[in-house]
Amino acid sequence: MRTHPKPGRMTEEAALEVASQALLFLAEDAGRLGRFLAETGLDPDTLRHRARTPEVLGAALGHIMQDESTLLTFAANAGLKPEGLSTALAALGLAGPWDST
């Protein structure tokens, strides 16, 4: 039996899809991709080999969420609500820099 996530929650599978869209969004623009690589310390070769890992996908989503303009542009292009991106990070077991514990 398949369970449905509680309101305000997202499945890991759905979160990985959102994060994949985030990485593609970054890759579409050399400047955005360059900033992501610089921030994460990844080189293009490593990115190619690890692009599908939850860690890299989560890093891409977290990177987008650090800049409001980029966040809003990505969300609009992906047809997502901006607040859904933090839900996706949480579903991946990651917290953004704005979350406190």
Secondary structure, DSSP 4 states (H G I P E B T S, - for coil): -PPPPPTT---HHHHHHHHHHHHHHHHTSHHHHHHHHHHHT--HHHHHHHTTSHHHHHHHHHHHHTSHHHHHHHHHHHT--THHHHHHHHHTT---TT---
